[in-house]
Amino acid sequence: MEMSRRQSPNLAIFLMSTVLIQHFTVVLSIGVNYGTLGDNLPQPAQVAQFLKEKTFIDRIKLFDVNPDILRAFAGTGILVTVTVPNGEIPNLTDVRYARRWINVNIKPFYPQTKINYIAVGNEILHWGPQELIDKLVTAMRSLHHALSLSGINDIKVSSPHSLGILASSQPPSTARFRSGWDKGTLAPMLQFHRETKSPFMVNPYPYFGYSPKMANFALFRPNRGYFDRFTNKTYTNMFDMLMDAVYMSMRRLGYGDVDIVAAETGWPSLGETFEPQCTVENAASYNGGLLRHVSSGAGTPLMPGRKFETYIFGLFNENQKSGSLAEKNFGLFRPDFTPVYDIGIMRGGPVQPHPTPSPALPAAPSKGKKWCVPNPKPATQHCRPT
């Protein structure tokens, strides 16, 4: 753009700087999952202040309805997703109970805290039991109705799913939801999302589909790509392939118009000796590539130009998580607020360690659930304990 003769150089520089700063902030908009399974984590008020002042992170997702965290984020402008415990799902099918739940868990903090989503349970279809699966959509509808009765119309209701809901993901064009879940649960759920203009939440983890031969494809590094001969689309990363597999599965049921949120995705920076893919370099490559990709607005081969709301897992390394060492090292930050690696989300460069929390230490392994991602072969999954 040619500068007008009437426009002073200083004004032009100021205007250009303002545009660049605004663009930079928007580009780096990203969410994180804020887990609390650690005995050395900072206080919620410190976390809220840190995220607001030191990072471009503008939304968090909680795995519960922690009142201390909700109070801490009041007035920050940071969006907050809360999660209903799985065991509450049967109770929430009763609208009266749902209204009481909102009165206790939402109203005391809203709207000072910008709660934007209520996630009903976590990966219910994958882990069950069947009673929860059968009542999930009813509970979601009941909770939405209770919100409306309470005069709250800007909090959306959803439920995150592991990609175990897919029968396959390769190639994306032939992907479909697992039989039984497709029409029995997911179609009614997607109808609810369409009616309420709420997003379908999924947890795409290329990490769980890792193989040495596909490393570059999983890590947003240069690669030969994956060609889907049925759509003539070429995929340059596994994240897009998984997202398009979800999209095609939704389209098969007639719900391709419903928005999709990537509610969890990430890569650990440290693992056991049998987890050589868990390195700082790989974690930085995946999460950095993910941030650049989703912020670009490029979308996916089947959803071009679509910008996905995305939540990295997780905020901190959590030393009390069950499972292997990798489970304890998914964090972008150590408990003293220092970055584990740099993906460009810090305002003004690295921060100094906070004096209170101690470094993350591994906890003794304990039995926990597994997270899975569909394999090209139907009904086969890569899994690991958490």
N, C-alpha and C positions, 0 to 999 in steps of 0.2 A: 504494500500500500504506500502510495506516495504521500509524504507529509505535506499538509497545507502550509503555505507561507505564513499564514496567520497563527499557526499552532506552534507554540514554543517547544524547543527540544525537551525541556524538563517535563512539560505536560504530556508530551507524546510518550516519554519514557515511563511516566507514572501510569498512564492509561494502559500501556502495553504490559507493565508489571502486574497491574490489577487483573487484567485478562488472564495472564499466565498463572497467577496465583489461584484464581478461581477455577481455571481449567485443571490445574494440578490437584487441587483439593477434590474436585469431582472425580477425577480419574482414579484417585487412590481411595475412594470410598469402599470400605470393606467391613464385614462383620466377623465376629469371633465367638466361639463357644467358650463360655466362662465356667469351667469346672472348678470344683472346690475340694477335691479329694487329696488334700495335702495338709500336713501339720506345720508347715512353715510358710504359708501363703500370707500376703499382706492383707490388711484390713480393707473391707469394701470401700470405705471412704477414700483411702489412698489409691485404690484401683480406679475409682471413678475420676478422681482428679488427674491421675496419670494419663488415662485414655483421652480425656478431654483436652488436656494441655500439651501432651507430648506426642500424640499419635494422630493418624488420620482415621482410625477406627471409629465408626459412627453408629454401630449397632452391636448389641451382644445378645447371646442366647443362653439362657439358664436351663439347668436340668431339674429345677424345682421352682418353688415360689418363695425364695428366701427373703424375708422381710428386711433384714439388715442391708442386703444388696439393693433391694428396691428403694429403700430410704436413701441410700448412698447416691443413687443415680438421679434423684430428684433435682430438677433444675439444670441438668447437664445438657439436655437436648439429645442425648444418646438414646436411640431406640432400644427397647428391651423386649425380648421374647421370654415368656415364662412357660414352664412345663407342668402339667397336671400329673401327679404320680399315677402310675399304671393302676394301682389298686383302687383309685377313686372312680374309675370309669363306670362300674355298675351303679354307683350312687348317683352319678351325674345324669343318668337317664331320666331322673325325676327333676322336673323343672324347679320345684320348690327347693330341692337340695342344691341345684345349680345356682339359684339366686343367693342362697346362704353362702355358698362357696365364693361367689363374686363379692359379696358383702365383706367377707373376712379377708380374702386374698388379693382383691383388685382395688376396690373402692378406697381403702385407706391411703393408697399410693398414687392413684390416678386422679387427675391428669398431670400432677407435678412430675411424676415419672412417666416417660413416654412409652407406655406399654403398647406395642403394636400387634403382637400375636400371642395367642394362647395355644400352645401345642398340647394336644390331648394325648398323653402317654408318649412313649418312645419305642418305635419299631414293634408295635403290637402285633402286626400280622406275622412277622417273622418268629417271634418268641412266644406268642400266645399268653395264657391258655385260651382255648376256644371260647370260653365265656366272655373274655374281654374282646376278642375279635368280633363276636356276634353283636356286642353292645356298643362298639366303637362309634359307628356313624350316628346312632341314636344319641349317644352322649354328646357328640359334636353339635348336633342339631339343638339339643336341649340347652347346651351352654350358650350357643349363639342366640337362642330365643331369650334366655335369661339376661344376656347382655343388653338386648333390645329393650326388655322390660325395665332395665335399670337406666335406660337413657344413654347407653354407651354404644355408639355406632361406628367408631373408628378402630376398634380392636377386632382383628380377624381371628377365626378359629381354624386350626389345621392339625395335622398329625404327621410326624416324620416317619419315613419308611427306609429300611435298608433295601439295597438292590436285590436282596433275596426274593423280592416280589416279582422279579422278572424270571421267565423261563430261560431266556438267553439274551445276550446283548450283541452278539456278532453274527452277521452284520446287523447294524441298527435297523435296516429296512425290514428285517424279518422278526424283530423283537416283539414279544408279547408278554402280558402278565401271566402268572401261573394260573392254570385252570383251577377253578373253585374260588379263588380270590378275585378273579377278574370281574365276573358278573355278580358274584355274591356280595362282595364288600366294596371293591374299588369303583365299580360303576355308580352305585349309590353315593359313594363319597365324592366322586368327581362331579356328580350332579349337584351335590351340596356346595362344592367349591364354585361351580358356575353360578348358582343362584345367589351366593353371598359374596361373589367376587373376591374370594380368598384363594391363596396359592396352594398347590399340591407340593408338599415338602418331601424331598428325597435326600439320601446320604450317599453321594457317589464317591467312592474311594478307589482311584487307580492303584493305590498302594497295595490293596488286597489282591489285585490281579497282576502284580509284578512278576516278571520273569526276566532274566538277564538279556534275552534276545529282544525283549520289548521295552528295555529300560528307557531309551531315549523317547520312545512314544509315550510312555507313562509320565516322563519328567519334563515335558514341554521343551525338549531339546531337538535339534535338527534330526530328521529321520526320513525314511523313504515313504512313510505314510501308509495308510490302510485304505484300499479301494473297495467301495461297496458297489458291486456290479449291477445291483438292482436299481440303484438311484444314480449311478455314475458320479457319486460324490467321493472325494478323497479326504480322509481324516488324518490330521497331523498330530493329534494328541488323544489320549484315552478319555480324558474328561468329556470332550465333545461327543465321543462315541457313546459313552454311558448316558449322557443327557439326551442324545437323539434316540437311544434305545427306549428311554422312558417316554419321550414324546411320541414315538411311533406306537408304543403300547397304549398310550392314551388315545391316540387317533383311531386305533382299531375299535375302541369302545365309543367313539364319537365325541371325544372331549379334547381335541387338539387345541382348542381355544383357551383352556385353563392355564393360568400362569404356573411356572415351576420355580421353586426356590431350592437352591443347593444348601440344605440346612446343616450339613456336616461334610467336610472333606479336609484332608491334611496328610502330612507325612512326618514320621518320627525322625529325630536327629541322632538318636542313639538306640542301639539294640543289643541283644545277646549275640554270641558268636555265630549262632545259626540264623541271624538276621542281618547279613552283610549289607543289605540295601538301606539300612537305617544309618545314615550319615548326615552330618551337617550340610555337606555339599548337595546331597540329594534333596534334603528337606528344603533348602534354600532354592534349589532349582524348581521344585514342584510348586511350592507356595508362591515364589516370586513370579513364575510363569503363569500360574493361575490368576494372581492379582492383575498382572498386565493384560491377560486375555479377557477376563470377565469385565474389566474396566474399560476395555477398548470399544465395547459395544458391537464387536464383530459378530457375536452370536455363534451358532454352529452351522454346519453344512445344511441341515434341514430346518434350522430356525435362524436364518441370517438377520443380522441387525438387532438381535434380541439381547438385552443386557440382563443377566441373571443376578438376583440378590443372592449373595454367597457368604457363607459363614465358615471360616477356617477353624478346624479343630487342632489345637485349642489355644487358649490365652496363655496359661502357665504350664510348665512341667509340674506334674502332680505325683508326689512320691508315695501316696497311699493308694494309687490305683492298683487293682489286681491284674494278674497276668505277667507277661514278660517285661523286660526292661524297656522295650519299645513303647509299651502302653504308658509309661511314666514320663516319656520324653517327646510328646507331641506338641509341646508348648512353643509359642513364638518367643516367650520371655521366661527367664528364670524368676524365682520368687523375689529376687532383689530388684526386679524391673529391668535388668540388663537384657538386651536382645540375645537370643541364642545364635541368631544370624541376621543379616540385613536384607530385607526385601523392599526397603524404601517406604515403610509406613511410619517412620519417625519424623516428627517435625523438628527441624533444626539439628539433626544428627543424633548420635548416641547419648544416652543419659548416664549419669553416675549411679553406682549401686546405692540402693536404699540401705540405711544402716541397721534396720531391724531384722528382716527375715534372714534365715540361714540358707545355704545352697540346698537344692533338691537332693534327697537321698533315696535310693531304691527301698521300697517296702517289700516285705516277704510276699512271694507269690501266693495267691489264693484263687480258689475256683471262681470263675465268673462266666459271663456270656461270651459268645463268639460273634464277630462281625464278618459278613460275607459279601462277596460280589459274584455275580453270575459268571460262569465259565461258558465258552462257546458251546459246550455240550449241555443240553437241557438237564435240569435237576442236579447239576454238579456245581459245587461252589468251592472257592478258595476261602478258608476260614482260619481264624486264629482266636485264642482266648483273650478276654480283657479282664 
